[in-house]
Amino acid sequence: MIDFFRANQLYIVLAIVLLIWAGIVAYLIALDRKVRKLEQSLRKD
Amino acid sequence: MKIVRAAAITLVTLVLVAGIAIPMTASPKGWLEFPTIRGLEQNARNIFFHVPIAWTTLVAFLVSMFYAVRYLQTKRAEYDIRSVASASLGFMFCFLATVTGALWARFNWGSFWNWDPRETSIFILLLIYGAYFTLRSALESEETRARLSAVYAVVAGLTAPFFLFLMPRLMGGLHPGSKDDAGGNGPVLDFKMSPNMLTLFFIGLIAFNLLFVWMLDIRVRVGMLEDYRTRHKD
């Protein structure tokens, strides 16, 4: 695995970009949950 | 905000595509070729993503501090919402800068974590802001929570430039720009960015900051609605 990344460095760049993307997605999912909770509490009324 | 959103999406896409797709050659001809940086090779491309993320961290923490000061001046709940929203985004960017840096370090410095001054300082910053969210969740009274966390955010925001800019430059380390790294000729690599790399790097800085502004806007709007909901529950 390590040797593969060493030989194909562009994949390290890809992994780093994917990590950033994963972080942003995780934040968006958390935000999505907040909005859903708000919607549910509004629907109860 | 529509312009910010369009610019953020366009510029981040541009940086992602150009940062990965522009080929690297030993003797670049023209703007569509990057020079090979000895010791980094393809890994040099991480500069376009890892560094802007770290910069955005600082911007987010300073924005959080600004709104904390505004809260203390006016006692308006809106500023507390803005301050915590910015701090949460700053924490996310801080965490991403740490994780991407650790992965990069594995392949250029030999291990995921080396306790280089910049790694140490960003870790402390994560702890400081981790404590900020713990403090917030521990306080029940809204007014006390907003007031105490605003004071904390001001103190924490003051430490951020010190940890991200000053300390890593005052001490010797592995990152470019450390004390023993005069003129960018660091202990591990001969690091100089060509004009086209520098341009893309600055576009990256602007792009990720615009992305932050857009995400902050969404997070603040959700915060405002939550606040409205808790005030008008009955």
Interface residues (C-beta under 8 A of the other chain):
Chain A: I2 F5 R6 Q9 L10 I12 V13 L14 A15 I16 V17 L19 I20 G23 I24 A26 Y27 L31 K34 V35 L38 S41 L42
Chain B: L16 G19 I20 E41 Q42 N43 R45 N46 F49 H50 I53 L89 M92 F95 L96 V99 T100 L103 W104 R106 F107 L211 M215 I218 R219 V222 L225 E226 R229
